[in-house]
Amino acid sequence: MPPRHRDTDRVPSRLEGRATWLVSRAYARSSGLLNAGFGAAGGGLRGYHYRLLAALAEWGPASQAQLGRQTGIDRSDVTAALTELESRDLIERTADPDHGRRKIVTITAAGVDQLHRLDQVVDGVQDDFLAPLTPAERDRLVTLLTRLLDTPH
């Protein structure tokens, strides 16, 4: 382990080297960087907004429930996030003609533009977060994390 320089960096020895601890700390750091990046980009958008816009851009129009399942965002949270995106004209919700209560969500041209701006934020955060690693180490880290996430519980 690298030497610690501040009291706030101290870790009990039984946590050092434990993958679950390190992954949780890496998550906290990456989340902080993403939140700061999205905050600096303006517009009050967060990571879950980005995830919803990315899903709509990649997979096309979807119901609110389908978006929740596809993105892993709770249904009630999806509704609130979509309301925020709709208020900014980044998505449109229309009634599903085949199902009276269902809403179909579509990304707007402004939403696509905003998604491209947020892509640049995410790219910058990736570079900042992974700066200590070589390109080969970055690829290896992503491969290993993907393998961990693809493993059944």
C-alpha positions as CSV (number, residue, x, y, z in Angstrom):
1,M,0.0,0.0,0.0
2,P,1.3,3.5,-0.7
3,P,2.2,5.6,2.4
4,R,-0.6,7.6,4.0
5,H,0.1,11.4,4.3
6,R,-2.9,12.7,6.3
7,D,-4.8,11.4,9.3
8,T,-7.9,11.4,7.2
9,D,-6.2,8.9,4.8
10,R,-5.5,6.4,7.6
11,V,-7.1,3.0,7.2
12,P,-7.2,0.2,9.8
13,S,-4.8,-2.4,8.8
14,R,-7.5,-5.1,8.5
15,L,-9.1,-3.1,5.7
16,E,-5.9,-2.6,3.7
17,G,-5.7,-4.8,0.6
18,R,-9.3,-5.9,0.8
19,A,-10.8,-5.7,-2.6
20,T,-14.3,-4.8,-1.3
21,W,-12.9,-1.9,0.7
22,L,-10.8,-0.7,-2.2
23,V,-13.7,-0.9,-4.7
24,S,-15.9,1.0,-2.3
25,R,-13.3,3.7,-1.9
26,A,-12.8,3.8,-5.7
27,Y,-16.5,4.1,-6.1
28,A,-16.7,7.0,-3.6
29,R,-13.8,8.8,-5.4
30,S,-15.2,8.2,-8.9
31,S,-18.7,9.3,-7.8
32,G,-17.3,12.5,-6.3
33,L,-15.4,13.3,-9.5
34,L,-18.5,12.6,-11.6
35,N,-20.8,14.7,-9.4
36,A,-18.2,17.6,-9.5
37,G,-18.0,17.3,-13.3
38,F,-21.7,17.3,-13.8
39,G,-22.0,20.2,-11.4
40,A,-19.4,22.2,-13.2
41,A,-21.2,21.5,-16.5
42,G,-24.2,23.3,-15.3
43,G,-27.8,22.4,-15.8
44,G,-28.2,20.6,-12.5
45,L,-28.0,17.2,-14.1
46,R,-26.6,14.1,-12.3
47,G,-25.3,10.7,-13.2
48,Y,-28.8,9.1,-13.3
49,H,-29.9,11.7,-15.8
50,Y,-26.9,10.9,-18.0
51,R,-27.7,7.1,-17.7
52,L,-31.3,7.8,-18.8
53,L,-30.3,10.0,-21.8
54,A,-27.6,7.4,-22.8
55,A,-30.2,4.6,-22.7
56,L,-32.7,6.5,-24.8
57,A,-30.0,7.6,-27.3
58,E,-28.7,4.0,-27.7
59,W,-31.9,1.9,-27.4
60,G,-34.5,4.3,-28.6
61,P,-37.9,5.2,-27.2
62,A,-39.0,3.2,-24.2
63,S,-41.7,3.2,-21.5
64,Q,-40.8,4.6,-18.1
65,A,-40.9,1.1,-16.5
66,Q,-38.7,-0.3,-19.2
67,L,-36.1,2.5,-18.7
68,G,-36.1,1.7,-15.0
69,R,-35.4,-2.0,-15.7
70,Q,-32.8,-1.3,-18.3
71,T,-30.8,1.3,-16.3
72,G,-31.2,-0.2,-12.8
73,I,-33.0,2.9,-11.5
74,D,-36.0,2.5,-9.2
75,R,-39.3,3.2,-11.0
76,S,-40.3,6.2,-8.7
77,D,-36.8,7.7,-9.2
78,V,-37.1,7.3,-13.0
79,T,-40.3,9.2,-12.9
80,A,-38.8,12.1,-10.9
81,A,-35.7,12.2,-13.1
82,L,-37.7,12.1,-16.3
83,T,-39.8,15.0,-15.0
84,E,-36.6,17.0,-14.5
85,L,-35.3,16.1,-18.0
86,E,-38.7,16.9,-19.6
87,S,-38.7,20.3,-17.8
88,R,-35.4,21.0,-19.6
89,D,-36.8,19.8,-23.0
90,L,-34.3,17.0,-23.1
91,I,-36.9,14.3,-23.4
92,E,-40.6,14.0,-24.4
93,R,-43.2,11.7,-22.9
94,T,-46.2,10.7,-24.9
95,A,-49.1,8.4,-24.2
96,D,-48.6,4.9,-25.6
97,P,-51.5,4.3,-28.0
98,D,-51.5,0.6,-27.1
99,H,-51.6,1.1,-23.4
100,G,-53.6,4.0,-21.9
101,R,-51.6,4.6,-18.7
102,R,-48.1,3.9,-20.2
103,K,-45.9,6.8,-21.3
104,I,-43.3,6.4,-24.0
105,V,-40.1,8.4,-23.5
106,T,-38.1,9.8,-26.4
107,I,-34.9,11.8,-26.3
108,T,-35.1,15.2,-28.0
109,A,-32.5,16.9,-30.3
110,A,-31.6,19.1,-27.3
111,G,-31.3,15.9,-25.2
112,V,-28.8,14.5,-27.7
113,D,-26.8,17.7,-27.7
114,Q,-26.8,17.7,-23.8
115,L,-25.8,14.0,-23.9
116,H,-22.7,14.9,-26.1
117,R,-21.7,17.6,-23.6
118,L,-22.0,15.2,-20.7
119,D,-20.0,12.6,-22.7
120,Q,-17.2,15.1,-22.6
121,V,-17.5,15.5,-18.9
122,V,-17.5,11.7,-18.4
123,D,-14.5,11.3,-20.7
124,G,-12.6,14.0,-18.6
125,V,-13.5,12.3,-15.3
126,Q,-12.3,8.9,-16.7
127,D,-9.0,10.5,-17.5
128,D,-8.7,12.1,-14.1
129,F,-9.7,9.0,-12.2
130,L,-7.5,6.7,-14.1
131,A,-4.5,9.1,-14.5
132,P,-2.2,7.0,-12.3
133,L,-2.6,4.0,-14.6
134,T,-0.9,3.2,-17.9
135,P,-3.3,2.6,-20.9
136,A,-2.6,-1.1,-20.5
137,E,-3.5,-1.0,-16.8
138,R,-6.7,0.9,-17.5
139,D,-7.8,-1.7,-20.0
140,R,-6.9,-4.5,-17.6
141,L,-8.8,-2.8,-14.7
142,V,-11.9,-2.4,-16.9
143,T,-11.6,-6.1,-18.0
144,L,-11.3,-7.3,-14.4
145,L,-14.2,-5.1,-13.1
146,T,-16.4,-6.2,-16.0
147,R,-15.6,-9.8,-15.2
148,L,-16.5,-9.3,-11.5
149,L,-19.8,-7.7,-12.5
150,D,-20.7,-10.4,-15.0
151,T,-20.2,-13.1,-12.4
152,P,-23.5,-14.5,-11.1
153,H,-24.1,-13.9,-7.4
